């Protein structure tokens, strides 16, 4: 029997699932099939993103217990349904009825124009829930099963508050629209919200980050995130016609919440884009990958940033969203009203935008420490 260990941990500041096993060509080929599987020379193991979808895929890969011994380490595994004392992880496979329910759920969301990421997220969490509660049916004692799912699955694994909220939202739709059952949600309370400050780079760090890239496409992609405060997906969905150089505006179409908005774009960025368009001549999307007419991939974009961080010598776990945070914070520090920043970022509530006032140095730098008077 071949033993595979799955260990929850971090790789370069990101939550990852590490797969540990002795060298075996069959296992390597199986693991390579996982989305985003990466080999680490330093750790001498393969690792993938720590998502429930990946955990489900790993469980499916090694479901044959006569051939594979799957060991999961991290968290209090003894409290999790389907994990034995030695940490062997198991979720029951989906049956035909489960697939019918999941297909109906995805159809319902597609018809109501939910985003692809929301459909994927809700579908994965409902799939996990259905596998977790087996052999019970979701139609029997739903509130009790939801409480058990939180207590015995989500919490022992240390899954995030956002995952727990996503689970409640997805399962609420599943029960109401697919099973036609109303949940008594007073028994299934949502977790308390986290209040975290955004991560921000200094202007000097942004300058270094953008200055080390020699590839003009890569440089301008990162420049647009910082220079216009866009999300990663919004950059990748841009088309050449979305740049209104005459009015110095950039149109974001169908951003988060399926909302259009316009944001200001600097003259410097417009000139960079003009030269970029002459050099690359994109066909459909402003930034295309190897295949013409197809958008640049998110993973490739993340790798561009990873390379820039390394070359710039920045010792922080920077993500693409940090550049958007930095844009908003630097706008506030330069005196732009928070209401304009809210409009530019596409925030529904001003409370979301107000987090940047807590990391802006505009007011804090005026405060004199009493330590200076000693």
MIVOVO-782536 format. One record per residue: residue in one letter; x, y, z of N, C-alpha, C in turn. Coordinates in steps of 0.1 Angstrom, whole numbers, padded with zeros to 4 digits, always signed. Example, Ala and Ser with C-alpha at 12.3 -4.5 7.8 and 13.67 -1.06 7.14 Angstrom:
REM residues 2
A+0132-0057+0078+0123-0045+0078+0132-0033+0078 S+0128-0022+0071+0137-0011+0071+0129+0000+0079 
This chain:
REM residues 374
X+0008-0012+0000+0000+0000+0000+0009+0013+0000 X+0005+0022-0008+0013+0035-0009+0007+0045+0000 X+0016+0051+0008+0012+0061+0018+0014+0075+0013 X+0003+0084+0014+0004+0098+0010+0000+0106+0022 X+0008+0115+0026+0005+0124+0038+0001+0138+0032 X-0010+0143+0037-0015+0157+0034-0013+0165+0046 X-0005+0175+0045-0002+0184+0057-0006+0198+0054 X-0015+0203+0063-0019+0217+0062-0007+0226+0067 X-0004+0237+0059+0006+0246+0063+0007+0258+0053 X+0018+0265+0054+0020+0276+0046+0033+0275+0037 X+0032+0280+0025+0043+0280+0016+0044+0294+0010 X+0055+0301+0014+0057+0315+0009+0045+0324+0014 X+0040+0321+0026+0030+0330+0032+0016+0327+0027 X+0014+0316+0019+0001+0312+0014-0003+0299+0020 X-0016+0297+0023-0021+0285+0028-0021+0274+0017 X-0014+0263+0020-0012+0252+0010-0014+0239+0017 X-0017+0229+0008-0018+0215+0012-0005+0208+0007 X+0003+0203+0016+0016+0197+0012+0013+0182+0011 X+0017+0176+0000+0016+0162-0003+0029+0155-0002 X+0031+0147+0009+0044+0140+0012+0043+0125+0009 X+0052+0120+0000+0052+0106-0003+0066+0102-0008 X+0070+0089-0007+0082+0085-0013+0081+0086-0029 X+0093+0087-0035+0092+0089-0050+0085+0077-0056 X+0075+0080-0064+0067+0070-0071+0061+0077-0083 X+0064+0072-0095+0060+0078-0108+0045+0078-0109 X+0038+0068-0104+0023+0068-0105+0017+0080-0096 X+0022+0081-0084+0017+0091-0075+0020+0105-0081 X+0032+0107-0086+0036+0120-0092+0026+0124-0103 X+0023+0114-0112+0014+0117-0123+0000+0120-0118 X-0004+0114-0107-0017+0116-0101-0018+0130-0095 X-0007+0134-0088-0007+0147-0081-0006+0158-0091 X+0001+0156-0102+0003+0166-0113-0011+0170-0119 X-0020+0161-0118-0034+0164-0124-0042+0174-0115 X-0037+0176-0103-0044+0186-0094-0042+0200-0099 X-0052+0208-0099-0051+0222-0104-0040+0230-0096 X-0030+0235-0103-0020+0244-0096-0010+0236-0088 X-0009+0223-0090+0001+0215-0083+0015+0220-0086 X+0023+0222-0075+0036+0228-0077+0047+0220-0069 X+0058+0218-0075+0069+0210-0068+0078+0221-0061 X+0081+0218-0048+0090+0227-0041+0103+0219-0039 X+0114+0225-0044+0127+0219-0042+0131+0220-0028 X+0128+0232-0022+0133+0234-0008+0126+0225+0002 X+0112+0223+0000+0105+0214+0009+0105+0200+0005 X+0109+0197-0008+0109+0184-0013+0095+0177-0013 X+0085+0185-0017+0072+0179-0018+0064+0187-0028 X+0053+0181-0032+0043+0188-0040+0033+0196-0031 X+0028+0207-0036+0018+0214-0028+0007+0220-0037 X-0005+0222-0032-0016+0228-0039-0023+0238-0030 X-0031+0247-0035-0038+0256-0027-0047+0249-0017 X-0048+0255-0005-0056+0249+0006-0070+0253+0004 X-0077+0246-0005-0092+0249-0007-0099+0236-0005 X-0112+0238-0002-0120+0226+0000-0121+0218-0013 X-0121+0225-0025-0122+0218-0037-0110+0209-0039 X-0098+0214-0036-0086+0205-0037-0086+0194-0027 X-0091+0196-0015-0092+0185-0006-0101+0174-0011 X-0112+0178-0017-0122+0169-0023-0115+0161-0034 X-0107+0168-0042-0101+0161-0054-0090+0151-0049 X-0083+0155-0038-0073+0146-0032-0080+0133-0027 X-0091+0135-0020-0098+0124-0014-0103+0115-0026 X-0108+0121-0037-0112+0113-0048-0101+0105-0054 X-0089+0112-0056-0078+0105-0062-0074+0092-0054 X-0074+0093-0041-0069+0082-0033-0080+0075-0026 X-0092+0074-0032-0103+0068-0025-0102+0053-0024 X-0094+0047-0032-0092+0032-0032-0083+0029-0020 X-0089+0025-0008-0082+0023+0004-0074+0010+0004 X-0076+0002-0006-0069-0011-0007-0055-0008-0013 X-0053+0004-0020-0041+0007-0027-0034+0019-0020 X-0041+0028-0014-0035+0040-0008-0039+0042+0006 X-0030+0047+0014-0032+0051+0028-0031+0066+0029 X-0042+0073+0029-0042+0088+0029-0042+0093+0043 X-0032+0100+0047-0030+0105+0061-0031+0120+0060 X-0040+0126+0069-0041+0141+0069-0036+0145+0083 X-0027+0155+0083-0022+0161+0095-0025+0175+0096 X-0028+0180+0108-0031+0194+0110-0045+0196+0116 X-0046+0203+0127-0059+0204+0133-0062+0192+0142 X-0073+0192+0149-0077+0181+0157-0085+0171+0149 X-0077+0162+0142-0084+0153+0132-0093+0143+0138 X-0091+0140+0151-0100+0130+0157-0114+0135+0159 X-0116+0148+0158-0130+0153+0160-0137+0154+0146 X-0130+0151+0135-0136+0153+0122-0142+0140+0117 X-0155+0140+0113-0162+0129+0108-0154+0123+0096 X-0151+0110+0096-0144+0104+0085-0129+0104+0086 X-0124+0108+0098-0110+0107+0101-0108+0098+0113 X-0100+0088+0111-0097+0079+0122-0086+0084+0131 X-0083+0077+0141-0073+0081+0151-0060+0084+0145 X-0056+0076+0134-0043+0079+0128-0043+0090+0118 X-0055+0096+0116-0056+0107+0107-0060+0104+0093 X-0064+0092+0090-0068+0088+0077-0081+0096+0073 X-0081+0103+0062-0092+0112+0058-0101+0105+0048 X-0114+0106+0050-0123+0100+0040-0136+0107+0040 X-0140+0111+0028-0154+0116+0026-0161+0107+0016 X-0173+0103+0019-0180+0094+0010-0182+0100-0003 X-0181+0092-0014-0183+0097-0028-0198+0101-0030 X-0199+0110-0039-0213+0114-0043-0220+0103-0051 X-0233+0102-0049-0241+0093-0056-0249+0100-0067 X-0257+0092-0075-0264+0098-0086-0273+0109-0082 X-0280+0107-0071-0290+0118-0067-0282+0131-0063 X-0270+0129-0057-0262+0141-0053-0259+0149-0066 X-0255+0142-0077-0251+0149-0089-0263+0156-0095 X-0275+0150-0094-0287+0156-0099-0290+0169-0091 X-0288+0169-0078-0290+0181-0070-0280+0192-0073 X-0268+0188-0075-0257+0197-0077-0259+0204-0091 X-0263+0196-0101-0265+0201-0114-0277+0211-0114 X-0288+0208-0107-0299+0217-0105-0295+0230-0098 X-0286+0229-0088-0282+0241-0081-0274+0250-0091 X-0265+0244-0098-0256+0252-0108-0265+0258-0118 X-0275+0251-0124-0284+0256-0134-0292+0268-0128 X-0296+0267-0115-0304+0278-0109-0295+0290-0108 X-0283+0289-0104-0274+0300-0102-0270+0306-0116 X-0268+0298-0126-0265+0303-0139-0276+0311-0145 X-0288+0307-0143-0300+0314-0148-0302+0327-0142 X-0297+0329-0129-0298+0341-0122-0285+0349-0123 X-0276+0345-0132-0264+0353-0136-0254+0354-0124 X-0253+0344-0116-0243+0344-0105-0229+0343-0112 X-0219+0349-0106-0206+0348-0112-0200+0334-0112 X-0191+0331-0121-0185+0318-0122-0178+0314-0109 X-0172+0323-0103-0165+0320-0090-0175+0317-0079 X-0186+0324-0079-0197+0321-0069-0203+0307-0071 X-0206+0304-0084-0212+0291-0087-0202+0280-0083 X-0189+0282-0086-0179+0272-0083-0178+0270-0068 X-0178+0281-0060-0177+0281-0046-0188+0274-0039 X-0201+0278-0043-0213+0273-0037-0214+0258-0040 X-0211+0254-0053-0212+0240-0057-0202+0232-0049 X-0190+0236-0047-0180+0229-0040-0184+0227-0025 X-0189+0237-0019-0192+0236-0005-0205+0227-0003 X-0214+0228-0012-0226+0219-0011-0222+0204-0013 X-0212+0202-0023-0207+0189-0026-0200+0183-0013 X-0192+0191-0007-0185+0187+0005-0195+0183+0016 X-0205+0192+0018-0216+0189+0028-0223+0176+0026 X-0227+0173+0013-0234+0161+0010-0225+0149+0013 X-0212+0150+0010-0203+0139+0013-0201+0137+0028 X-0201+0148+0035-0198+0148+0049-0209+0141+0057 X-0222+0144+0053-0233+0139+0062-0237+0125+0058 X-0231+0119+0048-0235+0105+0044-0232+0096+0056 X-0240+0086+0058-0252+0081+0050-0265+0088+0052 X-0265+0099+0060-0277+0107+0062-0281+0114+0049 X-0294+0117+0048-0299+0125+0037-0300+0139+0041 X-0298+0149+0031-0299+0163+0035-0313+0167+0039 X-0322+0159+0035-0336+0162+0038-0341+0159+0052 X-0332+0151+0059-0336+0147+0073-0328+0155+0083 X-0334+0162+0092-0328+0170+0103-0317+0180+0097 X-0321+0189+0088-0311+0197+0081-0304+0207+0091 X-0311+0213+0100-0305+0222+0110-0294+0215+0118 X-0298+0203+0123-0288+0195+0131-0275+0191+0123 X-0277+0188+0110-0266+0184+0102-0257+0197+0099 X-0264+0208+0097-0256+0220+0094-0248+0224+0106 X-0253+0223+0118-0246+0226+0130-0234+0216+0132 X-0237+0203+0129-0226+0193+0130-0215+0196+0119 X-0219+0200+0107-0209+0204+0097-0200+0215+0101 X-0206+0225+0108-0197+0236+0113-0188+0231+0125 X-0194+0224+0134-0187+0220+0147-0177+0209+0144 X-0180+0200+0136-0171+0188+0134-0163+0188+0121 X-0166+0198+0112-0158+0198+0100-0151+0211+0098 X-0158+0222+0098-0152+0235+0095-0143+0240+0106 X-0147+0240+0119-0139+0245+0130-0127+0236+0132 X-0127+0223+0133-0115+0215+0136-0104+0217+0125 X-0108+0220+0113-0099+0222+0102-0093+0236+0101 X-0099+0245+0110-0094+0259+0110-0098+0266+0097 X-0109+0262+0091-0113+0269+0078-0117+0284+0082 X-0116+0292+0072-0118+0307+0075-0132+0310+0077 X-0134+0322+0083-0147+0328+0085-0155+0330+0072 X-0147+0334+0062-0154+0336+0048-0159+0323+0043 X-0151+0312+0045-0156+0299+0041-0169+0295+0048 X-0169+0297+0061-0181+0294+0069-0193+0302+0064 X-0191+0315+0061-0202+0323+0056-0206+0318+0042 X-0197+0314+0034-0200+0309+0021-0208+0296+0022 X-0204+0288+0031-0211+0275+0033-0226+0277+0037 X-0228+0287+0046-0242+0290+0050-0250+0295+0039 X-0244+0305+0031-0251+0311+0020-0254+0300+0009 X-0244+0292+0006-0247+0282-0005-0257+0271-0001 X-0256+0267+0012-0265+0257+0017-0279+0262+0019 X-0280+0275+0022-0293+0281+0023-0301+0281+0009 X-0293+0285-0001-0299+0284-0015-0303+0270-0018 X-0294+0260-0016-0296+0246-0019-0308+0241-0012 X-0310+0244+0000-0322+0239+0007-0335+0246+0002 X-0334+0259+0000-0346+0266-0003-0350+0264-0018 X-0341+0264-0027-0344+0264-0041-0344+0250-0047 X-0336+0241-0042-0335+0227-0048-0343+0217-0040 X-0342+0217-0027-0349+0208-0018-0363+0213-0014 X-0365+0226-0016-0377+0233-0012-0380+0231+0003 X-0370+0233+0011-0371+0233+0025-0366+0246+0031 X-0374+0251+0041-0370+0264+0047-0362+0260+0060 X-0350+0266+0061-0341+0263+0073-0345+0272+0084 X-0344+0267+0096-0345+0275+0108-0331+0280+0112 X-0328+0292+0105-0314+0297+0106-0310+0302+0120 X-0319+0303+0129-0315+0308+0142-0306+0297+0149 X-0307+0285+0144-0299+0274+0150-0285+0274+0143 X-0284+0281+0131-0272+0281+0123-0267+0295+0122 X-0261+0300+0132-0257+0314+0133-0244+0316+0125 X-0243+0328+0119-0231+0331+0111-0220+0336+0121 X-0208+0334+0117-0197+0337+0126-0195+0353+0127 X-0189+0357+0138-0186+0371+0139-0176+0375+0128 X-0178+0388+0123-0170+0392+0112-0156+0396+0118 X-0146+0393+0109-0132+0397+0112-0130+0412+0108 X-0122+0419+0115-0119+0433+0111-0104+0434+0110 X-0100+0432+0097-0086+0432+0094-0082+0444+0086 X-0070+0450+0089-0066+0461+0081-0060+0456+0068 X-0061+0465+0057-0056+0461+0044-0041+0461+0045 X-0034+0453+0037-0020+0453+0035-0016+0463+0025 X-0006+0472+0028-0003+0483+0019+0012+0483+0017 X+0016+0486+0005+0030+0489+0001+0033+0504+0001 X+0045+0508+0004+0048+0522+0003+0050+0525-0011 X+0050+0538-0014+0052+0543-0028+0066+0538-0033 X+0076+0538-0025+0089+0534-0029+0089+0519-0033 X+0082+0511-0025+0081+0497-0028+0073+0494-0041 X+0063+0502-0043+0056+0501-0056+0065+0504-0068 X+0072+0515-0066+0082+0519-0076+0092+0509-0079 X+0097+0502-0069+0107+0492-0071+0101+0480-0078 X+0088+0476-0074+0081+0465-0079+0079+0466-0094 X+0075+0478-0098+0072+0480-0112+0085+0482-0121 X+0095+0487-0114+0107+0490-0121+0116+0479-0125 X+0114+0467-0118+0123+0456-0121+0119+0447-0133 X+0106+0449-0137+0101+0441-0148+0105+0446-0162 X+0112+0438-0170+0116+0442-0183+0105+0440-0194 X+0097+0430-0191+0086+0427-0201+0075+0438-0200 X+0073+0446-0211+0064+0457-0210+0049+0453-0207 X+0045+0441-0212+0032+0436-0209+0030+0434-0194 X+0040+0427-0188+0039+0425-0174+0039+0438-0166 X+0048+0447-0170+0049+0460-0162+0036+0467-0163 X+0030+0468-0174+0017+0476-0176+0005+0469-0169 X+0005+0456-0168-0006+0449-0161-0006+0452-0146 X+0006+0452-0141+0007+0455-0126+0005+0470-0124 X+0009+0478-0134+0008+0493-0133-0007+0497-0133 X-0015+0489-0141-0030+0493-0141-0037+0489-0128 X-0033+0478-0122-0039+0475-0109-0036+0486-0099 X-0023+0490-0098-0020+0501-0089-0025+0514-0094 X-0023+0517-0107-0027+0530-0112-0042+0533-0113 X-0050+0523-0113-0065+0525-0114-0072+0518-0103 X-0065+0510-0094-0072+0504-0083-0081+0492-0087 X-0078+0485-0097-0086+0474-0102-0084+0461-0095 X-0093+0452-0095-0092+0439-0091-0085+0431-0102 X-0079+0419-0098-0072+0411-0108-0081+0407-0119 X-0093+0402-0117-0102+0398-0127-0107+0410-0136 X-0108+0422-0130-0111+0433-0138-0101+0437-0148 X-0088+0435-0144-0077+0438-0154-0077+0428-0165 X-0079+0415-0162-0079+0405-0172-0091+0405-0181 X-0102+0412-0177-0114+0413-0186-0114+0426-0194 X-0104+0434-0193-0103+0446-0200-0102+0444-0216 X-0109+0452-0223-0107+0452-0238-0102+0465-0243 X-0096+0466-0254-0090+0478-0259-0100+0490-0259 X-0112+0487-0262-0122+0498-0263-0126+0503-0249 X-0122+0497-0239-0125+0502-0225-0117+0514-0221 X-0107+0518-0229-0098+0529-0225-0103+0541-0233 X-0108+0551-0226-0113+0564-0232-0102+0574-0230 X-0092+0574-0239-0080+0583-0237-0084+0598-0237 X-0094+0601-0245-0098+0615-0246-0103+0621-0233 X-0111+0613-0226-0116+0617-0213-0108+0613-0201 X-0097+0605-0204-0088+0600-0194-0096+0591-0184 X-0104+0582-0190-0112+0573-0181-0110+0559-0186 X-0111+0550-0177-0111+0535-0180-0124+0529-0175 X-0131+0522-0184-0144+0516-0181-0142+0502-0176 X-0147+0499-0164-0147+0486-0159-0161+0480-0161 X-0161+0469-0169-0174+0463-0172-0177+0451-0164 X-0188+0450-0158-0193+0439-0151-0182+0434-0140 X-0179+0444-0132-0170+0441-0121-0177+0433-0110 X-0172+0434-0098-0178+0426-0087-0192+0431-0085 X-0201+0421-0083-0215+0424-0082-0222+0428-0095 X-0215+0424-0106-0220+0427-0120-0223+0441-0123 X-0214+0450-0117-0216+0464-0119-0205+0470-0128 X-0210+0480-0137-0200+0488-0145-0196+0500-0137 X-0184+0505-0139-0180+0518-0133-0169+0524-0142 X-0166+0536-0140-0155+0543-0147-0145+0548-0136 X-0132+0547-0140-0122+0551-0131-0112+0560-0138 X-0106+0570-0132-0097+0578-0138-0084+0571-0142 X-0078+0574-0153-0065+0568-0157-0055+0579-0160 X-0043+0578-0156-0033+0588-0157-0028+0589-0172 X-0024+0601-0176-0018+0603-0189-0006+0594-0191 X+0002+0592-0181+0014+0584-0182+0010+0569-0185 X-0001+0564-0179-0006+0551-0182-0011+0550-0196 X-0018+0560-0201-0024+0561-0214-0013+0560-0225 X-0002+0567-0222+0010+0566-0232+0016+0552-0232 X+0017+0546-0220+0022+0533-0219+0013+0523-0227 X+0000+0525-0225-0010+0516-0232-0009+0517-0247 X-0007+0530-0252-0006+0532-0266+0006+0524-0272 X+0017+0525-0266+0029+0518-0270+0027+0503-0270 X+0021+0499-0259+0018+0485-0257+0009+0479-0268 X-0001+0487-0272-0011+0483-0282-0003+0482-0296 X+0005+0491-0299+0013+0491-0311+0022+0478-0312 X+0028+0475-0301+0037+0463-0300+0030+0450-0301 X+0019+0449-0294+0013+0435-0292+0000+0433-0300 X-0007+0444-0304-0019+0442-0312-0029+0431-0307 X-0034+0433-0295-0043+0423-0289-0056+0422-0298 X-0062+0410-0299-0073+0408-0308-0087+0411-0301 X-0089+0406-0289-0101+0407-0282-0099+0414-0268 X-0091+0407-0260-0088+0413-0247-0076+0421-0247 X-0075+0431-0238-0063+0440-0238-0051+0432-0235 X-0052+0422-0225-0041+0414-0222-0044+0399-0225 X-0038+0394-0235-0041+0380-0239-0029+0371-0236 X-0031+0358-0235-0021+0349-0232-0015+0344-0245 X-0010+0331-0245-0004+0326-0257-0014+0324-0268 X-0026+0321-0265-0036+0319-0275-0043+0332-0278 X-0042+0337-0290-0049+0350-0294-0064+0349-0291 X-0069+0360-0286-0084+0361-0284-0088+0355-0270 X-0079+0350-0263-0082+0344-0249-0075+0353-0239 X-0082+0356-0228-0075+0364-0217-0063+0358-0210 X-0055+0366-0206-0043+0362-0198-0048+0354-0186 X-0042+0344-0181-0047+0336-0170-0043+0342-0157 X-0052+0340-0147-0050+0345-0133-0037+0340-0128 X-0034+0327-0130-0022+0321-0124-0010+0327-0130 X-0010+0329-0143+0002+0336-0149+0004+0350-0144 X-0007+0357-0142-0006+0370-0136+0000+0370-0122 X-0004+0361-0114+0001+0359-0101+0016+0356-0101 X+0020+0348-0111+0035+0345-0113+0043+0357-0117 X+0036+0366-0125+0043+0378-0128+0046+0386-0116 X+0037+0387-0107+0039+0395-0094+0049+0388-0086 X+0049+0375-0085+0058+0367-0077+0072+0370-0082 X+0074+0370-0095+0088+0373-0100+0092+0387-0097 X+0083+0397-0098+0086+0411-0095+0090+0413-0080 X+0083+0406-0071+0086+0407-0057+0100+0402-0054 X+0104+0391-0061+0117+0385-0059+0128+0394-0064 X+0126+0399-0076+0136+0408-0082+0137+0421-0075 X+0126+0426-0069+0126+0439-0061+0132+0437-0047 X+0133+0425-0043+0139+0422-0030+0129+0426-0019 X+0116+0425-0021+0106+0428-0011+0103+0415-0003 X+0105+0416+0010+0103+0405+0019+0089+0405+0025 X+0079+0405+0017+0065+0405+0022+0058+0395+0013 X+0047+0390+0019+0038+0380+0011+0028+0388+0003 X+0033+0396-0007+0025+0405-0015+0015+0397-0024 X+0003+0401-0025-0007+0396-0035-0011+0407-0044 X-0017+0404-0055-0022+0414-0065-0031+0424-0058 X-0039+0419-0048-0049+0428-0042-0042+0439-0033 X-0029+0436-0029-0022+0446-0022-0020+0459-0030 X-0019+0458-0043-0017+0469-0051-0029+0478-0052 X-0041+0471-0051-0054+0479-0051-0055+0486-0037 X-0051+0479-0026-0051+0485-0013-0042+0497-0013 X-0030+0495-0019-0020+0506-0019-0025+0518-0026 X-0032+0516-0038-0038+0527-0045-0047+0535-0037 X-0057+0528-0030-0067+0535-0022-0061+0543-0011 X-0051+0536-0004-0045+0543+0007-0037+0555+0003 X-0029+0554-0008-0022+0565-0013-0031+0577-0018 X-0042+0573-0023-0052+0584-0027-0057+0591-0015 X-0060+0584-0004-0065+0590+0008-0054+0599+0014 X-0041+0594+0014-0030+0602+0019-0028+0615+0011 X-0031+0615-0001-0030+0627-0010-0041+0636-0008 X-0051+0633+0000-0062+0642+0002-0075+0640-0005 X-0076+0629-0013-0089+0626-0020-0100+0622-0011 X-0111+0627-0012-0123+0624-0004-0126+0609-0004 X-0130+0604+0007-0133+0589+0009-0145+0586+0000 X-0154+0595-0003-0166+0592-0011-0161+0589-0026 X-0151+0597-0031-0146+0595-0044-0139+0581-0045 X-0131+0578-0035-0124+0566-0034-0134+0554-0035 X-0145+0555-0027-0155+0545-0027-0161+0543-0041 X-0163+0553-0049-0169+0552-0062-0159+0546-0072 X-0146+0550-0070-0136+0545-0079-0134+0530-0077 X-0134+0526-0064-0131+0512-0061-0143+0503-0064 X-0155+0509-0065-0167+0501-0068-0173+0495-0055 X-0170+0501-0043-0176+0496-0031-0190+0499-0029 X-0198+0490-0025-0213+0492-0023-0215+0501-0011 X-0207+0499+0000-0209+0506+0012-0196+0514+0015 X-0198+0526+0021-0187+0535+0025-0179+0529+0036 X-0186+0520+0044-0179+0514+0055-0167+0505+0050 X-0169+0499+0038-0158+0491+0033-0146+0499+0030 X-0149+0511+0024-0138+0520+0020-0131+0527+0032 X-0138+0528+0043-0133+0535+0055-0121+0528+0061 X-0119+0515+0058-0108+0508+0063-0095+0514+0059 X-0094+0521+0048-0082+0528+0044-0078+0540+0052 X-0088+0545+0059-0084+0556+0068-0076+0552+0080 X-0077+0539+0083-0070+0533+0095-0055+0530+0092 X-0052+0529+0079-0038+0526+0075-0031+0538+0068 X-0039+0549+0066-0033+0561+0059-0025+0568+0069 X-0014+0573+0065-0005+0581+0074-0008+0596+0074 X-0018+0600+0067-0021+0614+0065-0023+0621+0079 X-0031+0614+0088-0034+0620+0101-0024+0614+0111 X-0020+0602+0110-0012+0596+0120+0002+0602+0121 X+0007+0607+0110+0021+0612+0110+0021+0625+0117 X+0010+0632+0119+0010+0644+0127+0010+0642+0142 X+0007+0630+0146+0006+0628+0160+0021+0626+0166 X+0023+0634+0176+0036+0634+0183+0036+0624+0194 X+0046+0615+0194+0046+0605+0205+0051+0611+0218 X+0045+0608+0229+0050+0613+0242+0064+0609+0245 X+0068+0598+0239+0082+0593+0241+0092+0604+0237 X+0089+0612+0227+0098+0622+0222+0100+0633+0232 X+0091+0634+0242+0092+0645+0252+0100+0641+0264 X+0104+0628+0265+0111+0623+0277+0125+0629+0277 
